[in-house]
Amino acid sequence: MRVLIIKPSSLGDIIHTFPAIYALQQACPDVQLTWVVNDSFKDIVSLLPGIQRVIPFPRQQIARLHWPAIREFQTALKAENYDLAIDFQGLFRSGLIAWFSRAGKRAGFAHAREGATLFYQQKISVPAGIKHAVDKNLYLVQKLFNLPEDFSPEPVLQVKPDWLQAARQLLQAEGRPVLAVGFSSRWQSKTWPNTFFAEVLREVMVRVPSVQCWLLGSKNEQADGEKLRLSLNSAQVINLAGSSSMETLVALLKFSHALLTNDSGPMHIAAALKTPCIALFGATDPELTGPYGGDRHRVFQSLCPKTPCFRQKCPFGNDACPKGISPAEVAEAVASRLKKCDSD
């Protein structure tokens, strides 16, 4: 059976699809999988073994009506005859991709937005009790392939050796407990202030004196990372924001013993790699998109009465989410995971 997976973005959403695809692979070992994904995330899909083909979706070029890119994408999409196209994205453009694929059957969520369901022949309704994005994706596959609802094997991801080598050169922390710090996020409302992170890290370094902390982020977050590093004034903290590719970031998270983070894409990568996450949630709901993996992780949710507000910009200012949350308690949660990993 040839199956087309449609999940172009975002980073966390792609990671949330891995358990469902892995379950499909385990249930149907002969399945041939092709994945449509945004060109900026095409290497992330390689973390999940057994994807035979990846079709990069040139979203920016298509938005600019760059016709050669559109034709090239359509040609790649039609190069194979698919028995089934599964739209995990649930938006108009992803439904359209399913339709253009000419797959024998097209399926997706009944609650898909922007009229995407118009392109499906099979629409799966998810029970209200299923909250997390990972569980919703699993349910979709379970229903499409008549799998038991408790069939959810945990994916085993692979990180390429050259990614690991690049991470080793950046980190240079052999034999020490390593803490990754995701101090930023795409939404202003999901980004807890640097002052809070600084207080937590000071406490962590007292509890775990040998810890090596590294700050992750993109190029445009490098300056904020440097401010955080300078405020701590410690050789134990290095700023790698903007210094690593997506591939090296994955490997760095693989090496890390824990991640202190806002709700972000790297949080989902770490969770998928089984790196314990200590996650700070404010505008979003951890029941829906928290780090997946049970007791391995610890979530601190804002005490703001509007939480979760799902607003990209907080009307109360940057300091609203951490009010009432003790940096010492967060630090203890971090330290306990670092000590546990260090003793394993």
QUILIN-V889035 format. One record per residue. N is the residue number from 1. RES is the residue in three letters. OMEGA is omega in whole degrees, -180 to 180 (none if undefined). D_FIRST is the distance of its C-alpha to the first C-alpha in whole Angstrom. Layout:
n;res;omega;d_first
N;RES;OMEGA;D_FIRST
N;RES;OMEGA;D_FIRST
This chain:
n;res;omega;d_first
1;MET;176;0
2;ARG;-177;4
3;VAL;176;6
4;LEU;177;10
5;ILE;179;13
6;ILE;176;16
7;LYS;-174;19
8;PRO;-173;22
9;SER;-14;25
10;SER;-176;27
11;LEU;-179;27
12;GLY;-179;27
13;ASP;177;25
14;ILE;178;22
15;ILE;-180;23
16;HIS;-179;23
17;THR;-176;19
18;PHE;-178;19
19;PRO;179;19
20;ALA;-180;17
21;ILE;178;14
22;TYR;177;15
23;ALA;178;15
24;LEU;179;11
25;GLN;-179;11
26;GLN;-179;14
27;ALA;-177;12
28;CYS;-173;9
29;PRO;-177;10
30;ASP;-178;7
31;VAL;176;5
32;GLN;-171;6
33;LEU;171;9
34;THR;-175;11
35;TRP;172;14
36;VAL;-176;17
37;VAL;177;20
38;ASN;-176;24
39;ASP;-180;25
40;SER;-178;28
41;PHE;-172;25
42;LYS;-179;23
43;ASP;179;24
44;ILE;-179;24
45;VAL;-178;20
46;SER;175;20
47;LEU;-180;22
48;LEU;-179;19
49;PRO;172;17
50;GLY;173;14
51;ILE;-174;13
52;GLN;-173;12
53;ARG;176;14
54;VAL;176;17
55;ILE;178;18
56;PRO;178;22
57;PHE;-177;23
58;PRO;-171;26
59;ARG;-177;28
60;GLN;180;31
61;GLN;178;31
62;ILE;177;30
63;ALA;179;32
64;ARG;-179;35
65;LEU;176;33
66;HIS;-168;33
67;TRP;176;32
68;PRO;179;31
69;ALA;179;28
70;ILE;-179;27
71;ARG;179;26
72;GLU;179;25
73;PHE;179;22
74;GLN;179;21
75;THR;179;21
76;ALA;-178;18
77;LEU;-176;16
78;LYS;-176;16
79;ALA;179;15
80;GLU;176;12
81;ASN;-177;10
82;TYR;174;8
83;ASP;-175;6
84;LEU;170;8
85;ALA;179;11
86;ILE;179;13
87;ASP;177;17
88;PHE;-175;18
89;GLN;176;21
90;GLY;175;23
91;LEU;-177;25
92;PHE;-175;26
93;ARG;180;24
94;SER;174;21
95;GLY;178;21
96;LEU;176;22
97;ILE;178;19
98;ALA;-179;16
99;TRP;-180;18
100;PHE;-178;19
101;SER;-178;15
102;ARG;178;15
103;ALA;180;11
104;GLY;177;11
105;LYS;178;12
106;ARG;-175;14
107;ALA;178;15
108;GLY;-179;18
109;PHE;176;21
110;ALA;-179;24
111;HIS;180;26
112;ALA;-174;25
113;ARG;172;28
114;GLU;178;29
115;GLY;-179;27
116;ALA;-177;24
117;THR;177;23
118;LEU;-177;24
119;PHE;-176;21
120;TYR;169;19
121;GLN;179;18
122;GLN;-176;17
123;LYS;-176;20
124;ILE;177;20
125;SER;-179;24
126;VAL;179;25
127;PRO;-177;28
128;ALA;-178;31
129;GLY;179;31
130;ILE;-171;28
131;LYS;-170;30
132;HIS;-179;28
133;ALA;179;26
134;VAL;-178;24
135;ASP;177;24
136;LYS;179;23
137;ASN;177;20
138;LEU;-178;19
139;TYR;179;20
140;LEU;180;17
141;VAL;180;14
142;GLN;-179;16
143;LYS;-178;17
144;LEU;-175;13
145;PHE;177;12
146;ASN;179;15
147;LEU;176;16
148;PRO;-177;20
149;GLU;176;22
150;ASP;179;23
151;PHE;-177;20
152;SER;179;21
153;PRO;-176;21
154;GLU;-177;23
155;PRO;172;21
156;VAL;-176;22
157;LEU;179;23
158;GLN;177;24
159;VAL;-174;27
160;LYS;-178;28
161;PRO;-179;31
162;ASP;174;32
163;TRP;-179;32
164;LEU;180;34
165;GLN;178;36
166;ALA;179;37
167;ALA;179;37
168;ARG;-179;40
169;GLN;179;42
170;LEU;-170;42
171;LEU;179;43
172;GLN;-177;45
173;ALA;-177;45
174;GLU;175;45
175;GLY;-179;46
176;ARG;172;47
177;PRO;-174;45
178;VAL;177;43
179;LEU;171;43
180;ALA;-177;41
181;VAL;177;42
182;GLY;-172;40
183;PHE;-174;43
184;SER;176;42
185;SER;-179;39
186;ARG;179;38
187;TRP;174;40
188;GLN;-176;44
189;SER;179;43
190;LYS;-176;41
191;THR;178;43
192;TRP;-172;46
193;PRO;178;49
194;ASN;-179;50
195;THR;178;53
196;PHE;179;51
197;PHE;-179;49
198;ALA;179;52
199;GLU;180;54
200;VAL;-176;51
201;LEU;176;50
202;ARG;179;54
203;GLU;180;54
204;VAL;-177;51
205;MET;174;53
206;VAL;-176;56
207;ARG;-179;53
208;VAL;-172;51
209;PRO;-177;54
210;SER;-174;52
211;VAL;171;49
212;GLN;-179;47
213;CYS;173;46
214;TRP;-176;44
215;LEU;-179;43
216;LEU;179;40
217;GLY;-180;40
218;SER;-178;39
219;LYS;-178;42
220;ASN;175;43
221;GLU;-177;44
222;GLN;-178;46
223;ALA;178;49
224;ASP;176;49
225;GLY;179;47
226;GLU;177;50
227;LYS;178;53
228;LEU;-180;51
229;ARG;-179;52
230;LEU;179;55
231;SER;180;56
232;LEU;175;55
233;ASN;-178;57
234;SER;177;55
235;ALA;180;54
236;GLN;-178;51
237;VAL;177;50
238;ILE;-177;48
239;ASN;178;46
240;LEU;178;43
241;ALA;-180;42
242;GLY;-176;41
243;SER;-176;41
244;SER;172;38
245;SER;176;35
246;MET;-178;32
247;GLU;179;30
248;THR;176;34
249;LEU;178;34
250;VAL;-179;31
251;ALA;177;33
252;LEU;178;36
253;LEU;176;34
254;LYS;180;33
255;PHE;-173;36
256;SER;179;38
257;HIS;177;39
258;ALA;177;39
259;LEU;170;39
260;LEU;-167;41
261;THR;162;40
262;ASN;171;40
263;ASP;-173;37
264;SER;176;35
265;GLY;178;31
266;PRO;177;33
267;MET;-179;33
268;HIS;175;29
269;ILE;-180;29
270;ALA;-179;32
271;ALA;180;30
272;ALA;178;27
273;LEU;-180;29
274;LYS;172;31
275;THR;-178;34
276;PRO;-180;36
277;CYS;168;37
278;ILE;-166;40
279;ALA;-180;39
280;LEU;-176;42
281;PHE;177;41
282;GLY;-175;43
283;ALA;-176;41
284;THR;-172;38
285;ASP;180;37
286;PRO;176;35
287;GLU;-178;34
288;LEU;-172;31
289;THR;179;31
290;GLY;178;33
291;PRO;-174;32
292;TYR;179;29
293;GLY;172;30
294;GLY;-172;33
295;ASP;178;36
296;ARG;-173;36
297;HIS;176;37
298;ARG;-179;40
299;VAL;171;40
300;PHE;-178;43
301;GLN;-180;43
302;SER;177;46
303;LEU;178;49
304;CYS;-178;49
305;PRO;-180;49
306;LYS;-179;47
307;THR;-7;44
308;PRO;-176;41
309;CYS;-179;42
310;PHE;176;39
311;ARG;-176;42
312;GLN;178;41
313;LYS;-177;45
314;CYS;180;47
315;PRO;-176;50
316;PHE;179;52
317;GLY;-173;52
318;ASN;-174;50
319;ASP;-174;52
320;ALA;-174;51
321;CYS;-176;48
322;PRO;-175;50
323;LYS;179;53
324;GLY;177;53
325;ILE;-177;51
326;SER;175;53
327;PRO;179;52
328;ALA;179;53
329;GLU;177;51
330;VAL;180;48
331;ALA;179;49
332;GLU;177;49
333;ALA;177;46
334;VAL;-176;45
335;ALA;-178;47
336;SER;178;46
337;ARG;177;43
338;LEU;-180;44
339;LYS;180;46
340;LYS;180;44
341;CYS;-178;41
342;ASP;-178;45
343;SER;-178;45
344;ASP;none;42
